[in-house]
């Protein structure tokens, strides 16, 4: 989910690890390979604005629920702190739990170094 998840799955895919990969984000990334599924979702602009409520959860789309409904073990990789991963993680894990799916969630936090808000893994 999000940029962090995208970077990790791209790295894992390039290492030749076999799996079915799906990337969920509100922005498109044309540099991704066609072997990695992409699910776009609309993150309402008014929620993206900084406000007293902070970042809000976004409900899963029907396409997301369909992808998460197969009989398999899911590895959910998400970076917390920006929009995509932060907004999708709660509903994703609740959906997997309520449907008795086996999963591993790997969540990372942004790094803060010398005033920079985060780093992308390359």
N, C-alpha and C positions, 0 to 999 in steps of 0.2 A: 504494500500500500504506500502510495506517495513516492516522493523522490528517493528516500532512503531505501524503501523496499525495491524500487526500480533498480537502483544501483547494485543492491545485493543480488537480486535475481539475474541481472545481466552478467555479473561477475561469476556466479555459480554456473550459469548456462555456458559461458565461455570456457569454463573448466571442463565441460563435457559431462556434467552430472545430469543423468537422465531423470526427467520428471515432466509434469505438465505445469507450465508456468502461466500465471495470470497476474497482470498488473492493473491496479485500480487507482485512478487519479482524476482530478478535475482538469488537468491539462494534458494535451497530446504531446507525444514525443516520437517524432518520425524516425529517430535513429534506432529504435528498437527493432529487433528481427521479427519476421513474420511468424516464427515459431513460438513467440511469446504473445499470449492473448492479451488484449487491452480492453478494459472496461472504463469508459468515460462516464462520469457523473457530474451533474450540475451542482456546484457549490454556490449557493445564492450569494451574490455580491454583498448584500447588506450584512450577512453573517461574517464575511471575510474582513470587514472593517473592525478595527480594534474598538472595543467598547467594554462596559462594565461586566457584561455577561461572559466575555472571553469567547473561546471557540466552542461552537455548538455541535452536538452529534447530528449526523445526517442519516436518515433511515436507508437501509439497503434497498437497492433497486431489485426488480424481479430477476433481471439478468444475474446480479450478484448472488441472489438466493439460489438460482438454478445452478450456478458454478459451485456453490458451497453445499449442494445437496447430494452429490455423488457419494458412493461408499468407498472412501479412501481416507488416508491420514493427511491432514492439512498442516502445512507449515506456514504460519502467518508471520510475515516480517514487516515491521512498521517502525518508522521513526516518529517519535512524539515531539510535539512542539510547533509544528507548522499546521497545515490544514488537512490534507488528505488523510494521513494516518490517524491523526488525532480525532478527526470527525467520524471515522469509520470503525475504529477498533472496538468500541463498546458494543455497538449493534452486531458487529461481526462475531465477537466471542459469545454474546448472548444467543445469537442464532445457532452457532455451532453447538453450544451447550444444550439448548432446548431441543435440538434434533439429534442428540446423543452421538455427535460426530467426534472422532478422535482428532486431536490437534495439538500442535506445539506453537505457542505464541512467543516470538522474539521481538522485544520492544527496546528501542534505544532512545536515548535522550540526546539533544543537540549539545555539541561541545561549545564552550565559550572560551575563546582565547584572545587576549589582548583586544577586547572590544568587538571582535567578530562574532556574529550570531550563530555560526555553524560551519561545518565543513562537509563537502560531498566526498564520498569514497569514489575513487577513480579506478 
